[in-house]
Amino acid sequence: MLTTNKNDFWFLGLVATVFLAFTVILSSLKPLWFDEFFTYHLAQLRPAELFESLGPMDPHPPLNKLIVSVSQSLFGLTTFATRLPSILFFIGTLITVYFICKRLGGVFSARLSSLLLLVSFAQQYAYEARPYSLVIMLTAFLVYFWLKTPSEKLWNYACISITTMALLSSHFYAVFIPGILLLSSFIEWLRTKKIDKNLWLSIAIGYLILIAYLPTIQKIRILDNVNWAHPSLHGLIQTIRNLYIPFAIALTPALLNIKEWKQGVKTHAKLDPQFAIGLTLLAALALVGYPLSFLLGAYHVRYFIGSLIPCVIISAVIMSNFSKKQLNISIALVAILFCYKLIHQTETHLHKKNEIDNIIALFDKRERGYPVFISNPFWFFILLKEASDATKKEIQ
């Protein structure tokens, strides 16, 4: 039985405060970009209009935009209101993964998971008005409820159905995440001839939501020829660099004692083989998704960002068994990576902000002001090219 105490809440409160402090600053420096403008504008539509816009305007299900709509109605049509849901989703992920790791590896493992999340690829989507922060949180929810399925409580399976529906209403590529749970259950059946029928039924019920999205999926397939995110070797390298390398860096000290590390992994895997297999398969989804994407038509690391959750869990559990020397090295590496990410993102956002300020100033001179840019996001790229050409002429 998992218990909580004041120390858990104090630690999570501290981590959430630190996260909010640098996230609010980074968000204020980063202008809304092209994809976020879709969320900004579509969230202002009535629900019926929003569902009609699915497919040709934005090839993602509506859940994130509906939540942003509520945020905008409460806090106004601002950048803060548009990005606030993603920030809250990340905090929800921090809390959920904390308790997953506490159940698997103890308090120390749970605290390490929070640090790993802050340096992971998820952090840069924690303040972006797109559905990826929501997908990460719902993946964590699904893993948490799945971990509790041996209790065989019906409400837990009901939560799995609801979470599956929410995942598929956030991003269509999330369809693979509940499927991996079923695959691990099937592998467990091959090994023990035992199967969790309630798990299969609850996920099957969750998948029924896809029937409502069939017209939208058909519209998206028509747009395949103009999709920019075609599968490429560059995309695969980007996935490895952004998604997996930070965890590889954190686990580098394991090389100091490989035998002990292997033994620790085997010990944890034997405690719950089905869960261990499922986490491994889910962690590898972003790599397996690459060949699958040639059939699906699009590939990008963020489409498979759910793979990040098992990477955090596995890394945190392994690190909790490090010796003091290994742990000190690992934490130092994570701290360096964290500082690098903050500095890099700050510089990038400032550079883009200055670029946009210069572009706006140039358009003001040409009497094509800022309201045009805000009212129609497509204008930005047209005007950006014109501004770029004008800038080149001035330099020459």
N, C-alpha and C positions, 0 to 999 in steps of 0.2 A: 504493500500500500504506500503510495507516494504521499509524503507529508510536506507541508510548507511551514516556514517560520519567518520571523521578522527579518532575519539576515538576508533571506531570499529577496524580500521586497525592498530592503535598503540597497542591496547590490543592483537590482534591476532599475530602481529609481535613479541611482547614480549613473548607470550606463545610459539610461534614457535621457537624462539631463545633459550629459556630455554629447550624446548623439544630436539632440535637439539644438544645442548651442552651435556646433559647427555646421549642421545642416541648414539652419535658418540663414546663416551667413552665406553659405555656398548657393543656396536657392536665390538669395537676393542679388547675387552677382551674375547668375545665369539667366539670360533672357529666355522667354518661351521660344522654342524652336518649331520647325515645320510640323512634325508629328504632334507636338503638344497643342498646336493651334487647332487641330481637328478636335481634340478633346475639349478645348476651351469653347469652341463654337457649337459643336454638336451637343454638348451638355446643356446648352441653353434651349434646345428644342423640347417640345412637349413629348412625352413618352411615345405616343403613336407616331409622331414625325421622326423620332429617333429610330424606331424600328424600321420605318420605311427607308431611312438613309443607310441602313446596314448594307455592306457590300461595296457599292460603287464609291461611297465617300470614305469609308473606313472599314477595312476588312477584319474587324474584330467584333466579338459579341458585345452586348450593351451594358453589362453589369458595372464596369468601372465608370463609364460615362454617366450612368444613373446616380452613382454615389457622388461623383463630382458635381452633378446637378444639385444635389441636396446641399453640398458644401457651398456652392455658389449662391444658392438661395439664402443661406444663413450668413455668409460672410462677404457677399458681393462678388462682382465680376472682376476679381483680382488674380494676380499670379499666385499669391498666397493661398487663396481659397481653392484654386484649381489644383495646386500641388499638395494641399493639406492631407487628403485621403492617402496618398502614397506614403507620406511621412508617418501617418498613424499605422498603416499596414506594416511598415518596417518595424515599428515598436511592437506590434502584435507578433511578428516573426521572432524578434528577440526573446519575448516572453515564452512563446510556445517551444522554441528550440531549447531554451534554458531548461524547461521541465522535462523534455524528452531526454536530454543528456544527463540530467540529475537522476532520472529513473535508470538509465543504462550504466552510467559511470560514476555517479555521486556528485556532490556539490562542486568539487574542483573541476570536473569535466564540464559541468553546466556553466561555470564562470568562464572557462576557456572558450566555450562556444560563442559567448557574447563578443569576446575580443575578435574571434575569427570572422564573425559576421560583419564587424565594423571594417575589416580590411578586405572583405570579399567583393566580388563583382556586384553583389546586391546593393551595396552602399550607394553607387552612383545612380541607381534607379529608385532610391528611397526618396528622392525629391524631384522626380520627373512625372509629369501628368500623363502617364501611359499605364497600361494594365499590368506591367511586369512586377511591380511591388505587390500587387494583389495576388498574382499567381504564386509568388514566393510564399506569402503568408498562408494561402490556402493549401499549398503543398505541405507546409509544416503542420497545418491542422490535420490533413489527411494522414500523414505519418504518425501523428500523435494518437489519433483515434484508432489507427491500425495497430499500433503498439499495445493498445488496451483491449483488443478484440478477444484475447483469451478469457476475459471476464464474462463474455457471452451475454452482456446486458443489451437489451434491445435498443435502448436509447443511444448506445454507442454506435450500433449499426445504422440507426436513423441519421446520426451525425455524419457518417460516412457517405450516405446517399445525398444529403444536403450539400456536403462539401464537394462531392463529385459534380453535382449540378452547378454549383457556384464556379468551380474551376472551368467547366466547359462554357460557362457564360462569361468568362474573362478572356480566354484565348483558346482558339481552336486547336493549337498544337498541344495544349494541356490534355488532350484526349489520351495521350500515351501514359500519363502519370498513374491514373487508376488502373490502367491495363497492366502496368508492371506489377502492381500488387496481386492481380489475378495470376500473372505469370509465375510469380514466386510461390503462390498458393498451389499452382499446378505442379511445380517442381517438388514442393513438399509432399504432394499426393503421390508422385512417382517414388519418393523416398520412403514414405511411411504408410501409404494407402489411406491416409486420413485427409479429409478436405473440409474446409470451413464453408458450408453451404450458405450461411447467413452473409458472409463476406461477398460471395458471388452475387447473391440476390440484391444486396444493398447497392453494390456498384452498378449492376444491371439496371436498377431503378434510376440511379443517377444518370446513366447514359441515355435514358429516354428523352432528356431535354434536347438531344441532338435533332429529334424529329422537328422541333419548332424552328431549328436553324437551317434546315435543308435548303430552303429558298436562298438564304444568305450565302451558304456554301457554294451553291450553283453560280451565283453572281461572282463570287471570288474566283472560281475556276475560269470564268470568262476573261478575267483580268490578268491571267498568268503571263501572257505575252508582254505586258508592260510592267511586270513586277521587277523592281531593282535588285532584290535580294536573291538572285539566282545562286544555286550551289556552286561553290568554288573552293579551290585549295586554300586561297587566302582566308576565306571564311572559317575553314577548319582550323587553320593556324591561329586565327584570332580567338576561336573558342578555347583552344588549349592554353593560350597565353592568358586570357582574361579569367577563365573559369577555374582552371586546374592549377596553374603555376603558383598562385598565392598559397594554396594548401601544400603543394610540394615544398615550397620554401619553409613553411611552418614545421613540416615533418622531417626536414633535412637532418636534424640531430639524431633521428632514429638510426641513421647509418653508423653511429658510434657504437651501437650494440644491436646488430641485426638479429641475432638469435633470440634475445630477450623480446625484441619487438615482434617477431614472428610468433613467439609463444603467447604473448599477450593477445594478439589478434585471434589466434586459434581458440584461446580460452573464452573470449567474448562471443565468438561465432558459435561455439558449442552450446552456449546458454540458450540461444534462440536461433537455430539454423535458418528458419524461414525468414525471419526479420533481417538477418545478416545478408542472405541472398537478395532479398528485396532492395535493401539499401545499396548494395553493390550494383545491381542492375539499374536502379534509378540514377546512381552517380554516373554511370556510363551512358545514360540516355543521350546526352549532348553529342557524344561520339557516334553512337549508333544512328542518331538522327541524321547524320551527314549522308550516308547512302540512301536512307529513306527519303530525304529531301529531293532527290532526283525524280522521285515519283510524285512528290507533293508540290514541287515547283518553286519552293523558297527555303532558304536556310540562313539563319543568323544566330549567333550565340544567345541572344536574348529570347529567341523562340523556345529554347530548351533550358531556360534559367532555373526551372524546377530541380535540375540536377545539382544545383548548388546546396540544397538543404541536406541531402545525405553526405555530401563532401564535408560540410561543417560538422555533422554528427560524428562521422567516422574519425575525422581528424581530432576532434575534442576528446573522444574516448581514448584514442591512442596516446595523445599528449598527456592525459591524466596519469598514465603509467610511466612517464619519463622519469629518469633520475633527476636529481636537483641540477646537475650540470647540464643535462640535455634540455631541461625546462628553461633554464636561464638563457641558453643560446636561442631557443625557439621564441621565447617572449621578446628577446632583443631583436630578432629578425622581423617578428610581427610588428613591433614598434617602429622600426625603420620603414617597413612597407606602408604602415599607416600614415606616417609623416610624409612619405613620398606621394601617396595618393592625394592627401590634402593640398600639398603644395602644387602638384600637377593640375588638379582640378581648379584650384584658385586661379592659377596663371591662365589656363584655357578659358575659363569663364570671363575673366577680365579682358582677355584679348578679343573674344567674340563680342563682348559688350561694347568695347571701343570701336570695333568694326561697324556694328549696327548704328552706334551714335554718329559716326562719320557718314554713313549712308543716309541716315535720316536728315542730317544737316545738308547734304548734297541735294536731296529731293526737295527740301524746303526752298532752296534757291531756285529750283526748277518748277516751283508751284505744284508739286505732286505730293503733298505732305504725308505725315505719319498716319492720319486716319485711314487712308487707302490701304496702307500696309496692314493695319489692324483688322479692317473689315473683310479682307479677303487674303488668306495666307498664300494663295497661288501668286499673287502680285509680288510677293517678296522676292521670289526667284527671278521673275522678269526684271524687276527693278535692280536686283543685285547684279545681274549681268550688265545692265546699262551703266550702273555705278562703277563696276569694275572696268568697263571699257573707257568710261570718262576719266577714271583715275589714271589709267595707263597713258591716255593722251596728255594729261597734265604733267605726268612724270617725264614723258618724252619731250 
